[in-house]
Amino acid sequence: MPDIIKGLLVILFLLILVLIPNIKLVQVNKAYIVERLGKFLKIIDKPGIYIIIPLLDRVIQIVSLEVSEKTFSFSSSENEDSTKISIKYQVINVRLFVYAALDSLNKIKEYIETYIDPIEQMTPKQKDLIIEHAKEFGIEIIEIWYK
């Protein structure tokens, strides 16, 4: 085999090795956050196959757009009581969810710990405050309950 063909095959092989990790298959109810050189570029939320530019673009997070459930555990240091609060939520603003805080769901837990006594039953007004606070992180809370 001539050297030129061997060289072209090596270059083709290396090109394929670089491109394969940059082919993204976006599924239904998922959103990919893409950054270019460390700055927000776009949100890919339509199902399909996408190619991102190697070395320039990267997917920093994959966000589920489905209705999800999260349970927070709270414990009282006074009498060893433990309470679990569950929320059913959906991400409504992907960019805000990713960039508003390092962990948007953890920020909601911190808000509950700081401003609401999770050991006692929550009032409807307190639930409304949590729901409003979650909107600042791109999250719509559908339901809150004790477990």
C-alpha positions in Angstrom: 0.0 0.0 0.0 1.5 3.4 -0.9 2.5 5.7 1.8 0.1 8.4 0.8 -2.9 6.1 1.2 -1.6 5.0 4.6 -1.3 8.6 5.6 -4.8 9.5 4.5 -6.2 6.5 6.4 -4.4 7.6 9.6 -5.7 11.1 9.2 -9.3 9.8 8.5 -9.0 7.6 11.6 -7.9 10.5 13.8 -10.7 12.7 12.4 -13.2 10.0 13.3 -11.8 9.7 16.8 -12.2 13.4 17.3 -15.7 13.7 15.9 -17.4 10.7 17.5 -17.4 12.1 21.1 -18.8 15.3 19.7 -21.9 13.7 18.1 -24.7 14.2 20.5 -28.0 12.3 20.4 -30.6 14.5 22.1 -33.5 12.5 23.5 -37.1 13.6 24.0 -37.6 15.6 27.2 -33.9 16.4 27.6 -32.1 19.6 27.1 -28.3 20.0 26.5 -26.6 23.2 27.6 -23.7 24.0 25.2 -20.9 26.4 25.9 -18.4 27.7 23.5 -15.0 28.6 25.0 -16.6 28.6 28.5 -19.5 31.0 27.6 -23.2 30.0 27.1 -23.8 29.3 23.4 -27.2 27.5 23.1 -29.7 25.1 24.5 -30.5 22.1 22.4 -33.9 20.8 23.4 -35.3 19.3 20.1 -34.7 15.6 19.7 -32.2 14.6 17.1 -28.5 14.2 16.3 -26.2 17.2 16.7 -22.5 17.7 16.1 -20.7 20.1 18.3 -17.4 21.7 17.3 -14.5 19.8 18.9 -12.2 21.8 21.2 -14.5 24.9 21.1 -17.9 23.6 22.2 -18.8 21.4 25.1 -22.0 20.1 26.7 -21.9 21.2 30.3 -25.1 19.7 31.6 -28.0 17.6 30.5 -31.3 18.7 32.1 -34.4 16.5 32.2 -37.6 18.4 31.2 -39.9 15.8 32.6 -41.9 16.1 35.8 -39.5 14.8 38.5 -39.6 14.3 42.3 -37.0 15.2 44.9 -37.0 14.4 48.6 -35.2 16.6 51.2 -34.4 15.3 54.7 -34.4 17.7 57.6 -33.4 16.8 61.2 -33.9 18.8 64.3 -30.8 18.9 66.6 -33.0 19.4 69.7 -35.0 16.2 69.8 -33.6 14.0 67.0 -36.8 14.4 64.9 -36.4 13.9 61.2 -38.7 15.1 58.5 -38.8 14.5 54.8 -40.3 16.9 52.4 -40.9 15.9 48.8 -41.5 18.1 45.9 -42.8 17.3 42.5 -41.2 19.8 40.0 -40.5 20.5 36.4 -37.7 22.7 34.9 -39.4 25.5 33.0 -36.3 27.7 32.3 -33.3 25.6 31.5 -30.8 28.4 31.3 -31.9 29.8 34.7 -31.9 26.3 36.2 -28.3 25.7 35.2 -26.8 29.2 35.7 -28.7 30.6 38.7 -26.9 28.4 41.2 -24.4 25.5 41.2 -27.2 23.3 42.5 -30.7 24.9 42.1 -32.5 22.1 44.0 -30.1 22.4 46.9 -30.8 26.1 47.0 -34.5 25.3 47.5 -33.6 23.0 50.4 -31.5 25.7 52.0 -34.4 28.2 51.6 -36.7 25.8 53.4 -34.2 25.3 56.2 -33.6 29.0 56.6 -37.0 30.5 56.4 -39.4 27.7 57.2 -39.4 25.2 60.0 -39.6 21.9 58.2 -40.2 19.9 61.4 -43.6 21.5 61.8 -46.5 21.4 59.3 -46.2 24.0 56.6 -48.9 26.5 56.0 -50.3 27.2 52.5 -48.6 30.6 52.6 -45.2 29.0 53.3 -45.8 26.5 50.5 -46.5 29.5 48.2 -43.3 31.2 49.3 -41.3 28.1 48.4 -43.1 27.9 45.0 -42.2 31.5 44.3 -38.6 31.1 45.4 -38.2 28.1 43.1 -39.2 30.2 40.1 -36.0 32.2 40.6 -34.1 29.0 39.7 -36.2 28.1 36.7 -38.2 25.5 38.5 -42.0 25.1 38.7 -43.1 23.2 41.8 -46.2 21.3 41.1 -46.7 19.7 44.6 -45.1 19.7 48.0 -45.8 17.1 50.7 -44.4 15.5 53.8 -43.3 11.9 53.8 
